[in-house]
Amino acid sequence: MIQLKRKQRPPSSLLGLSLDGSQLEGVVLRRTNGSVAEQKTLFASLSLDPLTNDPELVGREIRNQLDQAGIRERRCVICVPLNWALTLQTKLPDLPEEDVASFLQLEAERGFPYAPDALLISTSRFQSESGEKYATQVAIPRDHILRLEKALKAARLKLLSFSVAVSALQAADSAGAEGTLTLALGDTSVGLQVSCGGGVAALRTLEGVLEIEGGQKQLYADAVAREIRITLGQLPVDLREAVREVKVFGRGEMARQLVEELQPRLEPSGIRVKLITSYSASDLGVKAPDNAEVSPAFSLAARQLLGRLATFEFLPPKINAWQQFSARYSSRKLVTTGAVAASVALLILGAFLIQQWQLSRLRSKWTQIGPKVTELDNLQQQIRKYRPWFDDSVRSLSILRRLSEAFPEDGVVAAKTVEIREASAVTCTGTARDHDSLYKTLDRLKSPEVGDIQVDQIRGSNPMQFTFNFHWGERGSNEH
């Protein structure tokens, strides 16, 4: 696990890049007196996946796209897709400041499904009005970052910062006194971030809200509103009540339509919804061009030009040759001590020759077993990746069985979708002939394993559409 914070002298010009699926967006910015000027832009679709294809080939394709756009700037920052990231929120106990990092490292080892050495982790800390302290840890597999870094190096680019798109659009330190929920509409997904208490309280990708039907993108506002309610419901009460604004970052009619459909759903609760189409000086800390399109690449590059650290930074640390030499050989200083220097030198020389002979044998053996080891490593990574999704108690099947027993056989109440989150939070949607049939079904659903039954939504009549949810595995009140 690595916590990364770098201080570098801000450059005068910079290339900002944003990767979203196969789409690569870029902008070249130059810092002038109290403002930034946009010089070149890039919109390209990559045919090679940076995570699966050879980094040299990916870098060559990126270089070709930059050359076609007339971009010569070598220093760059890049926003990686949010769906690369894993998140973990931790409540901080009352500890001395010097012990917090060790505590967070232990929490990361327990909470993330990868070994600490396989991740690059960045942390944002925040505090509620009641004084309780929290930390949000965001982790990206180290291999993802290293492969992309090799590709950018092959494209003859000097990388200064790695971050995620939604955090570049809404920096935690610019959220203001009120909490802000940010929605970033990408090409293939929607990112959500909650900024409050001086940090990031929630960061996630919304699944199932953006689909492509007949070659056209379809964004479901009902699903977005439901995910917003779920995210806020998972926050502590005082942090949840602090969120009074939803900012939507996106282009085109889809973003405007989302704002229009979210306003009647959220504004009765006192939450403002607005579409961000331009930059203000308070957003970046510097004046931006009036016609500048709001984008993660522009935002991250502009803040880097001002010397502002990204909320989440994943740039691997750079170790110079002297540090490598010192780390490798400092433990051998004791070898030079002793009364008989010549004898010690001969012993070291003999040990070195033996070591080289052993290494030669080991290299020969490795050549034989190397392919099998690589295959086993890949299998182990897959096991680590999917292990958290398996449950020996067959909990999902037990939930489906209980639902099947509760629904009537004559079809007056029918389920359309069943969503199980974290193996315990269950959401069910479907149709019913009338209210009585639905409530009888909910009564039959009650059992020691089912708790907190709540009807979330009822629309229409004969048939009526409903959504209810419950909690599995703990005793609780079965009110609806």
Helices and strands as residue ranges (DSSP letters): E 13-20, E 23-32, E 35-45, H 55-68, E 75-80, G 82-84, E 86-92, H 97-111, G 116-118, E 119-127, E 133-141, H 142-154, E 158-164, H 165-169, G 172-174, E 179-185, E 190-196, E 199-206, E 210-213, E 216-219, H 221-233, H 237-242, E 243-249, H 252-266, G 267-269, E 272-276, H 281-284, H 296-305, H 321-329, G 330-336, H 341-386, G 387-389, H 395-406, E 413-421, E 425-432, H 435-445, E 450-459, E 464-472
